[in-house]
Amino acid sequence: MSLRIIDLIDMPELRTRLLSGGGGTGRLVHWAHVCELPDPTEWLGEGDLLMTTGIGIPADPAAQRRYVEAMAQAGLCGMMIGEDMQAPGDLQALQDKAEELGFPVLMTHYGVPFASVTRAVIDARRNEEFERGKAIARLHVSARIAIEGIELEALLRRLEEDVQARLTLWDPQTQQPWLPRGRELPETLRDALRQPRPDLSHSQPVVRRYPSDEGEVLGISVPSRRKCVLLVHRRGRDVLDYSLLNHLSEVLGIALERLHVENERAIRLGSELLEDLLNQRLTRQQAGKRLAPFGIALDSAHLAVARCGGLSLPDLAALFERANTPVLLCPKGEELWLLLLPDSAPAVQGILAADMGLSDQIGYFERLPEAQREARLAAAHADPARPAVFYAQIADKLPWLPQTLDEARETFRRVLGSLAEHDEESRASLLYTLKIFLEQNRSWQATANKLHIHKTSLTYRIRRIEALTGRSLGNTGDVVALWLALQAAEILGLPQITGRKR
């Protein structure tokens, strides 16, 4: 393992004691080199330990302070002075400045050759390389296991043992730790991770360093289709370097790619299954058998519909890739149908960021059509203040609305059936025009703007609607009837009221 200043002090054969700068004894020693020049920084750099008989140490107190300050600024890990050799008799200024800077100054017994110190550093680096080689070998085994399909969190735990460091996957999209689940990060580290950063380029380092109360944390991007950052919480003495970090990142990249492919496949299979359920293509036994692998049972599940049209299956796979939530998703035009458990509704709604209506518990297979009506009715009453609405929350509050699919069909047929037939034959969109007109509180200008038509064209359409339905949009009773019929169309999910042609 890497050698630190304190390790040199603790080696009895080196007979070395700390003279000053005790705050820096945890520094790593990359190399130890003898230099007697007045400015050792011309030859030594970051992580190097200066060994000197004292020839180059100035006698002047101010010069001693500058001497130490220059080495600290150059990144040297410390200096070692041979005792009873050629150093000035008064080193107080040097010691005071070293203590102020936390720069370790060591005193080594006259009888200990500096070559012994160099040899100790070499042996430590040889052991470090040996440990690093073993860590890489363990990572190769973990990479093979990742390809074979180990669960991602279990792989992360295994990698922690491989490199003897604490590993956390950070999701930049949610600004939260992803895996291992339940792991908390210090608030100072969270704040640093949330700071906006430019995209990585060839001119920027792949590995970033973050300060933390628990020690230095390294962050490295993991190659995957959705951004992910691996946080490596170092445990003091370790064999982690940039090369090993990149090995870690590549292993996790393999696992994330496999997870992405599996997730896309699961979303696709779930969509096919939900479409079969909605269209009643399965028997009760077939439905139960195909639902089992998804961890969902019809008796406790809810049907839901969300207003987030336009999402494709790959889009949904990306959204739900990191969600630990059993759910089936099926896009149908402007609607997204879902089959989910009640406890997961808030999480699913948060992922979709869309209004959502949920049925009562399905209970039994034959109730699926009724559950569709309940979901649509609940969705009609979702809004930003209450984005996820269960049918039970509104069932008793709106008794004037149709309570079954048959009632909805009959209400729509009696009031708007002639209008629907006209739209079907002429490829017009009078139903959609009526819907927008009522939503805009019968404002002519607002409706025309919404439909992107001239007010004169809107006047013609409204007169045509009144003629076909036999109802006046200036009469309160007729307006109520037309609005109820439109709500029935919403429950039935008729495409004409969305402005789409079938």
C-alpha positions as CSV (number, residue, x, y, z in Angstrom):
1,M,0.0,0.0,0.0
2,S,1.1,3.6,-0.4
3,L,3.6,4.9,2.1
4,R,2.8,7.9,4.3
5,I,5.0,10.2,6.3
6,I,3.6,8.7,9.5
7,D,4.7,5.2,8.3
8,L,8.3,6.4,7.9
9,I,8.1,7.7,11.5
10,D,6.7,4.4,12.7
11,M,9.5,2.3,11.2
12,P,11.9,1.6,14.1
13,E,14.8,0.8,11.7
14,L,14.7,4.3,10.2
15,R,15.0,6.0,13.7
16,T,13.1,9.1,12.5
17,R,11.1,11.5,14.6
18,L,8.8,14.4,13.7
19,L,10.3,17.8,14.2
20,S,7.5,20.0,13.0
21,G,4.3,20.0,10.8
22,G,2.4,17.3,12.4
23,G,-0.8,18.2,10.5
24,G,0.7,16.7,7.3
25,T,1.9,13.3,8.5
26,G,-0.9,11.6,6.5
27,R,0.7,12.7,3.2
28,L,1.6,10.0,0.7
29,V,5.3,9.6,-0.2
30,H,5.7,9.0,-3.9
31,W,9.5,9.1,-3.9
32,A,12.4,10.1,-1.7
33,H,15.4,11.9,-3.1
34,V,18.5,13.6,-1.8
35,C,19.1,17.2,-2.8
36,E,21.4,19.8,-1.3
37,L,20.6,22.7,-3.6
38,P,19.3,26.0,-2.1
39,D,16.1,25.5,-4.2
40,P,15.2,21.8,-4.1
41,T,12.0,22.5,-6.1
42,E,14.0,22.7,-9.2
43,W,14.5,18.9,-9.0
44,L,11.7,17.6,-6.8
45,G,7.9,17.9,-7.2
46,E,4.5,16.8,-6.0
47,G,4.6,13.9,-3.5
48,D,8.4,13.8,-3.3
49,L,10.2,13.7,0.1
50,L,13.4,15.8,0.3
51,M,16.3,14.2,2.1
52,T,19.1,16.5,3.1
53,T,22.2,16.7,5.4
54,G,21.3,20.4,5.8
55,I,23.8,22.0,3.4
56,G,21.1,23.8,1.4
57,I,19.1,25.0,4.4
58,P,19.7,28.8,4.9
59,A,20.7,30.1,8.3
60,D,18.7,33.3,8.0
61,P,15.3,33.0,9.7
62,A,13.4,34.8,6.9
63,A,15.2,32.7,4.3
64,Q,14.3,29.5,6.2
65,R,10.6,30.5,6.0
66,R,10.8,31.1,2.3
67,Y,12.6,27.8,1.9
68,V,9.8,25.8,3.5
69,E,7.1,27.8,1.8
70,A,8.5,27.1,-1.6
71,M,8.6,23.4,-1.0
72,A,5.0,23.4,0.3
73,Q,3.8,25.3,-2.8
74,A,5.6,22.9,-5.1
75,G,3.6,20.0,-3.5
76,L,6.5,18.2,-1.8
77,C,5.2,15.8,0.9
78,G,7.9,16.8,3.4
79,M,11.5,17.0,4.2
80,M,13.9,14.8,6.2
81,I,17.1,16.2,7.8
82,G,20.1,14.2,8.8
83,E,20.7,14.7,12.5
84,D,24.0,16.2,13.7
85,M,25.1,16.8,10.1
86,Q,25.4,20.2,8.3
87,A,22.1,21.9,9.1
88,P,22.1,25.3,10.8
89,G,22.0,25.1,14.6
90,D,18.9,27.2,14.8
91,L,16.0,25.9,12.8
92,Q,13.2,27.6,14.8
93,A,12.0,29.8,12.0
94,L,11.9,26.8,9.7
95,Q,10.0,24.7,12.3
96,D,7.4,27.5,13.0
97,K,6.7,28.0,9.3
98,A,6.4,24.2,8.7
99,E,4.0,24.0,11.6
100,E,1.9,26.8,10.2
101,L,1.7,25.2,6.8
102,G,1.3,21.6,8.0
103,F,4.5,20.7,6.2
104,P,6.2,17.7,7.8
105,V,9.8,18.2,8.8
106,L,11.6,15.0,10.0
107,M,14.8,14.4,11.8
108,T,16.7,11.1,11.1
109,H,19.4,9.6,13.2
110,Y,23.0,10.2,12.0
111,G,23.6,6.5,11.6
112,V,20.7,5.8,9.2
113,P,21.7,6.1,5.6
114,F,19.3,7.9,3.3
115,A,19.4,4.9,1.0
116,S,17.4,3.0,3.6
117,V,14.6,5.5,3.4
118,T,14.6,5.3,-0.4
119,R,14.6,1.5,-0.2
120,A,11.5,1.6,2.1
121,V,9.7,3.8,-0.4
122,I,10.6,1.4,-3.2
123,D,9.4,-1.6,-1.2
124,A,6.2,0.1,-0.4
125,R,5.6,1.0,-4.1
126,R,6.4,-2.6,-5.1
127,N,3.7,-3.8,-2.6
128,E,1.4,-1.2,-3.9
129,E,1.8,-2.4,-7.5
130,F,1.2,-6.0,-6.3
131,E,-2.0,-5.0,-4.5
132,R,-3.0,-3.0,-7.6
133,G,-2.4,-6.0,-9.8
134,K,-4.6,-8.1,-7.6
135,A,-7.3,-5.5,-7.6
136,I,-7.3,-5.4,-11.5
137,A,-7.5,-9.2,-11.6
138,R,-10.5,-9.1,-9.3
139,L,-12.1,-6.4,-11.5
140,H,-11.7,-8.6,-14.5
141,V,-13.6,-11.4,-12.7
142,S,-16.3,-8.9,-11.8
143,A,-16.5,-7.8,-15.4
144,R,-17.2,-11.3,-16.5
145,I,-19.9,-11.6,-13.8
146,A,-21.4,-8.3,-15.0
147,I,-21.7,-9.7,-18.6
148,E,-23.4,-12.9,-17.2
149,G,-26.1,-10.8,-15.6
150,I,-25.5,-10.1,-11.9
151,E,-27.9,-7.6,-10.4
152,L,-26.4,-4.1,-10.5
153,E,-26.5,-3.3,-6.8
154,A,-24.9,-6.7,-6.0
155,L,-22.2,-5.9,-8.6
156,L,-21.5,-2.6,-6.9
157,R,-21.1,-4.3,-3.6
158,R,-18.7,-6.7,-5.1
159,L,-16.6,-3.9,-6.7
160,E,-16.4,-2.2,-3.3
161,E,-14.6,-5.3,-2.1
162,D,-12.4,-5.5,-5.2
163,V,-10.9,-2.1,-4.7
164,Q,-11.5,-1.6,-0.9
165,A,-13.4,1.6,-1.3
166,R,-17.0,2.8,-0.9
167,L,-18.8,3.2,-4.2
168,T,-22.0,5.2,-4.9
169,L,-23.8,5.7,-8.2
170,W,-25.0,9.3,-8.6
171,D,-27.9,10.2,-11.0
172,P,-27.3,13.7,-12.4
173,Q,-30.9,13.8,-13.7
174,T,-32.6,13.3,-10.4
175,Q,-29.7,14.9,-8.4
176,Q,-29.9,12.0,-6.0
177,P,-27.8,8.9,-5.1
178,W,-29.1,5.9,-7.1
179,L,-27.2,2.9,-5.8
180,P,-26.8,1.3,-3.3
181,R,-30.4,2.1,-2.3
182,G,-30.7,3.9,1.0
183,R,-27.2,5.3,1.0
184,E,-26.9,8.9,2.2
185,L,-24.3,11.4,1.2
186,P,-23.0,14.3,3.3
187,E,-24.8,17.5,2.4
188,T,-21.6,19.3,1.5
189,L,-20.9,16.6,-1.1
190,R,-24.5,16.8,-2.4
191,D,-24.1,20.5,-2.8
192,A,-20.8,20.1,-4.7
193,L,-22.4,17.5,-7.0
194,R,-25.4,19.7,-7.8
195,Q,-23.2,22.5,-9.0
196,P,-23.7,23.0,-12.8
197,R,-20.7,21.7,-14.7
198,P,-19.7,22.0,-18.4
199,D,-19.9,18.8,-20.4
200,L,-16.7,16.7,-20.4
201,S,-14.4,17.3,-23.3
202,H,-10.9,16.2,-24.3
203,S,-9.5,19.3,-22.5
204,Q,-11.1,18.4,-19.1
205,P,-10.2,15.7,-16.7
206,V,-12.5,12.7,-16.6
207,V,-12.0,12.3,-12.8
208,R,-13.1,15.1,-10.5
209,R,-12.2,15.5,-6.9
210,Y,-14.8,16.5,-4.3
211,P,-14.0,17.5,-0.7
212,S,-15.9,15.6,2.0
213,D,-16.0,15.3,5.8
214,E,-15.2,11.6,5.3
215,G,-12.2,12.2,3.1
216,E,-11.6,12.9,-0.5
217,V,-14.3,11.6,-3.0
218,L,-13.5,11.0,-6.6
219,G,-16.1,11.2,-9.3
220,I,-15.9,9.6,-12.7
221,S,-18.4,9.4,-15.5
222,V,-19.7,5.9,-16.3
223,P,-20.1,5.2,-20.1
224,S,-23.9,4.6,-20.5
225,R,-26.8,6.0,-22.6
226,R,-28.1,7.9,-19.6
227,K,-25.6,9.9,-17.6
228,C,-24.3,8.4,-14.5
229,V,-21.4,9.3,-12.1
230,L,-19.5,6.8,-10.0
231,L,-18.4,8.3,-6.7
232,V,-15.4,6.6,-5.0
233,H,-15.1,7.3,-1.3
234,R,-11.4,6.7,-0.6
235,R,-10.4,4.9,2.6
236,G,-7.1,6.6,3.3
237,R,-4.5,4.1,2.1
238,D,-5.7,2.5,-1.1
239,V,-4.4,1.5,-4.5
240,L,-6.8,3.6,-6.5
241,D,-5.4,5.6,-9.4
242,Y,-6.8,6.9,-12.6
243,S,-6.2,3.7,-14.4
244,L,-8.0,1.6,-11.8
245,L,-10.8,4.1,-11.7
246,N,-11.3,3.7,-15.5
247,H,-11.3,-0.1,-15.1
248,L,-14.1,0.4,-12.5
249,S,-16.0,2.7,-14.8
250,E,-15.8,0.3,-17.8
251,V,-17.1,-2.6,-15.7
252,L,-20.1,-0.6,-14.5
253,G,-20.6,0.6,-18.1
254,I,-21.0,-3.0,-19.2
255,A,-23.5,-3.7,-16.5
256,L,-25.5,-0.5,-17.3
257,E,-25.7,-1.4,-21.0
258,R,-27.0,-4.8,-20.1
259,L,-29.5,-3.2,-17.7
260,H,-30.6,-0.8,-20.5
261,V,-31.2,-3.6,-23.0
262,E,-33.1,-5.7,-20.4
263,N,-35.2,-2.8,-19.4
264,E,-36.2,-1.9,-23.0
265,R,-37.2,-5.6,-23.5
266,A,-39.2,-5.6,-20.3
267,I,-41.0,-2.3,-21.2
268,R,-41.8,-3.7,-24.7
269,L,-43.1,-7.1,-23.3
270,G,-45.1,-5.2,-20.7
271,S,-46.6,-2.9,-23.3
272,E,-47.7,-5.9,-25.4
273,L,-49.3,-7.6,-22.4
274,L,-51.2,-4.5,-21.3
275,E,-52.5,-3.9,-24.8
276,D,-53.8,-7.5,-24.9
277,L,-55.5,-6.9,-21.5
278,L,-57.1,-3.6,-22.6
279,N,-58.4,-5.2,-25.8
280,Q,-59.6,-8.4,-23.9
281,R,-57.5,-10.8,-26.0
282,L,-56.6,-13.0,-23.0
283,T,-58.3,-15.4,-20.7
284,R,-58.1,-15.0,-17.0
285,Q,-55.6,-17.8,-16.7
286,Q,-53.4,-16.4,-19.5
287,A,-53.4,-13.0,-17.9
288,G,-52.4,-14.3,-14.5
289,K,-49.5,-16.4,-16.0
290,R,-48.1,-13.5,-18.1
291,L,-48.4,-11.0,-15.2
292,A,-46.5,-13.1,-12.7
293,P,-43.0,-12.2,-13.9
294,F,-43.8,-8.5,-13.6
295,G,-44.7,-8.8,-9.9
296,I,-48.3,-7.6,-10.5
297,A,-51.5,-9.3,-9.6
298,L,-54.9,-8.0,-11.1
299,D,-56.7,-8.3,-7.8
300,S,-54.5,-5.6,-6.1
301,A,-53.5,-3.6,-9.2
302,H,-55.0,-0.4,-10.6
303,L,-55.4,0.7,-14.2
304,A,-54.3,4.2,-14.8
305,V,-54.2,6.7,-17.7
306,A,-51.9,9.6,-18.0
307,R,-52.0,12.7,-20.2
308,C,-48.5,12.4,-21.7
309,G,-49.0,11.6,-25.4
310,G,-46.1,11.3,-27.7
311,L,-43.9,9.1,-25.5
312,S,-42.4,6.2,-27.4
313,L,-41.4,2.9,-25.8
314,P,-37.7,3.9,-25.9
315,D,-38.6,7.1,-24.1
316,L,-40.5,5.2,-21.4
317,A,-37.6,2.8,-21.0
318,A,-35.2,5.6,-20.4
319,L,-37.6,7.3,-17.9
320,F,-38.2,4.1,-15.9
321,E,-34.7,2.5,-16.2
322,R,-33.7,3.5,-12.7
323,A,-37.1,3.1,-11.0
324,N,-37.6,0.2,-8.7
325,T,-41.3,0.1,-9.5
326,P,-43.4,-2.8,-11.0
327,V,-45.4,-1.2,-13.8
328,L,-46.8,-2.0,-17.2
329,L,-46.8,0.9,-19.8
330,C,-48.7,1.1,-23.0
331,P,-48.8,4.3,-25.1
332,K,-52.0,4.7,-27.2
333,G,-52.1,7.9,-29.1
334,E,-52.3,10.9,-26.7
335,E,-52.8,8.6,-23.8
336,L,-50.4,6.4,-21.8
337,W,-52.1,3.5,-20.1
338,L,-50.5,1.9,-17.0
339,L,-51.0,-1.1,-14.8
340,L,-49.5,-0.6,-11.4
341,L,-49.8,-1.1,-7.6
342,P,-51.4,1.7,-5.5
343,D,-48.3,2.4,-3.4
344,S,-46.2,3.1,-6.5
345,A,-48.6,5.7,-7.9
346,P,-46.8,8.8,-6.5
347,A,-43.5,7.6,-7.7
348,V,-44.8,6.8,-11.2
349,Q,-46.6,10.1,-11.5
350,G,-43.4,11.9,-10.4
351,I,-41.4,10.2,-13.1
352,L,-44.0,11.0,-15.8
353,A,-44.6,14.6,-14.5
354,A,-48.1,14.3,-16.0
355,D,-51.7,14.3,-14.7
356,M,-52.9,10.7,-14.1
357,G,-56.2,9.1,-13.2
358,L,-56.4,5.7,-11.5
359,S,-59.2,3.2,-11.3
360,D,-60.3,1.4,-8.2
361,Q,-58.5,-2.0,-7.6
362,I,-59.3,-4.2,-10.5
363,G,-60.2,-7.1,-8.3
364,Y,-61.1,-9.6,-10.9
365,F,-60.3,-10.1,-14.6
366,E,-63.8,-9.3,-15.9
367,R,-63.7,-5.8,-14.4
368,L,-61.0,-4.5,-16.7
369,P,-63.4,-2.6,-19.0
370,E,-65.0,-0.9,-16.0
371,A,-61.5,0.0,-14.7
372,Q,-60.7,1.7,-17.9
373,R,-63.8,3.9,-17.6
374,E,-62.9,4.7,-13.9
375,A,-59.3,5.7,-14.9
376,R,-60.5,8.0,-17.6
377,L,-63.1,9.6,-15.4
378,A,-60.5,10.1,-12.6
379,A,-58.0,11.6,-15.2
380,A,-60.6,14.1,-16.2
381,H,-60.4,15.6,-12.7
382,A,-56.6,15.6,-12.3
383,D,-54.9,19.0,-12.2
384,P,-51.5,20.4,-11.1
385,A,-52.8,20.7,-7.5
386,R,-53.8,17.0,-7.5
387,P,-51.9,15.3,-10.3
388,A,-52.8,11.7,-9.4
389,V,-56.5,11.1,-8.8
390,F,-58.1,7.8,-7.8
391,Y,-61.6,7.0,-8.9
392,A,-62.7,6.5,-5.3
393,Q,-61.9,10.1,-4.6
394,I,-64.4,11.4,-7.1
395,A,-67.0,8.7,-7.6
396,D,-69.4,10.0,-5.0
397,K,-68.8,13.6,-5.8
398,L,-70.0,13.6,-9.5
399,P,-73.2,11.5,-9.5
400,W,-74.5,13.3,-12.6
401,L,-71.7,11.8,-14.8
402,P,-72.2,8.4,-16.5
403,Q,-71.3,5.6,-14.1
404,T,-70.8,2.8,-16.6
405,L,-69.4,2.5,-20.1
406,D,-72.9,1.7,-21.4
407,E,-74.3,4.9,-19.8
408,A,-71.5,6.9,-21.3
409,R,-72.1,5.5,-24.8
410,E,-75.8,6.2,-24.6
411,T,-75.3,9.8,-23.3
412,F,-72.9,10.5,-26.1
413,R,-75.1,8.9,-28.8
414,R,-78.2,10.8,-27.8
415,V,-76.6,14.3,-27.5
416,L,-73.6,14.2,-29.9
417,G,-74.2,11.2,-32.1
418,S,-75.3,13.3,-35.1
419,L,-72.3,15.5,-34.7
420,A,-69.9,12.5,-34.5
421,E,-71.5,11.0,-37.7
422,H,-71.0,14.3,-39.5
423,D,-67.3,14.5,-38.5
424,E,-66.9,10.9,-39.6
425,E,-68.4,11.5,-43.0
426,S,-66.9,14.9,-43.8
427,R,-63.6,14.5,-41.9
428,A,-64.4,17.7,-40.0
429,S,-63.6,18.4,-36.4
430,L,-66.8,19.9,-35.0
431,L,-66.6,17.8,-31.8
432,Y,-63.1,19.1,-31.1
433,T,-64.3,22.7,-31.8
434,L,-67.2,22.3,-29.3
435,K,-64.8,20.9,-26.7
436,I,-62.4,23.9,-27.0
437,F,-65.3,26.4,-27.1
438,L,-66.7,25.1,-23.8
439,E,-63.2,24.8,-22.3
440,Q,-62.6,28.5,-23.2
441,N,-65.9,29.4,-21.4
442,R,-67.6,30.2,-24.8
443,S,-65.1,32.9,-25.6
444,W,-65.1,33.4,-29.3
445,Q,-61.7,35.1,-29.6
446,A,-60.0,32.7,-27.2
447,T,-61.4,29.7,-29.0
448,A,-60.4,31.0,-32.4
449,N,-56.9,31.7,-31.2
450,K,-56.7,28.2,-29.7
451,L,-57.9,26.6,-32.9
452,H,-55.7,28.9,-35.1
453,I,-58.7,29.9,-37.2
454,H,-60.5,33.2,-38.1
455,K,-63.4,34.2,-35.9
456,T,-65.7,34.1,-38.9
457,S,-64.8,30.4,-39.4
458,L,-65.5,29.7,-35.8
459,T,-68.9,31.4,-36.1
460,Y,-69.8,29.1,-39.0
461,R,-68.7,26.0,-37.1
462,I,-70.7,26.9,-34.0
463,R,-73.9,27.5,-36.0
464,R,-73.3,24.1,-37.7
465,I,-72.9,22.4,-34.3
466,E,-76.2,24.0,-33.1
467,A,-78.0,22.9,-36.2
468,L,-76.7,19.3,-36.1
469,T,-77.4,18.8,-32.3
470,G,-80.6,20.8,-32.1
471,R,-79.2,22.7,-29.1
472,S,-78.2,26.3,-28.5
473,L,-74.9,27.3,-27.0
474,G,-76.6,30.3,-25.6
475,N,-78.9,28.2,-23.5
476,T,-77.6,27.0,-20.1
477,G,-79.5,23.8,-20.1
478,D,-78.3,22.9,-23.6
479,V,-74.7,23.8,-22.6
480,V,-74.9,21.5,-19.6
481,A,-76.1,18.6,-21.8
482,L,-73.4,19.2,-24.4
483,W,-70.7,19.3,-21.6
484,L,-72.0,16.1,-20.0
485,A,-71.9,14.4,-23.4
486,L,-68.3,15.5,-24.0
487,Q,-67.4,14.1,-20.5
488,A,-68.9,10.8,-21.6
489,A,-66.7,11.0,-24.7
490,E,-63.6,11.5,-22.5
491,I,-64.6,8.5,-20.4
492,L,-65.0,6.4,-23.6
493,G,-61.6,7.7,-24.9
494,L,-63.1,8.8,-28.3
495,P,-60.3,10.2,-30.6
496,Q,-62.6,12.8,-32.2
497,I,-62.6,15.1,-29.2
498,T,-58.8,15.3,-29.2
499,G,-58.7,16.7,-32.8
500,R,-57.1,13.6,-34.2
501,K,-58.5,11.7,-37.2
502,R,-58.8,8.0,-37.0
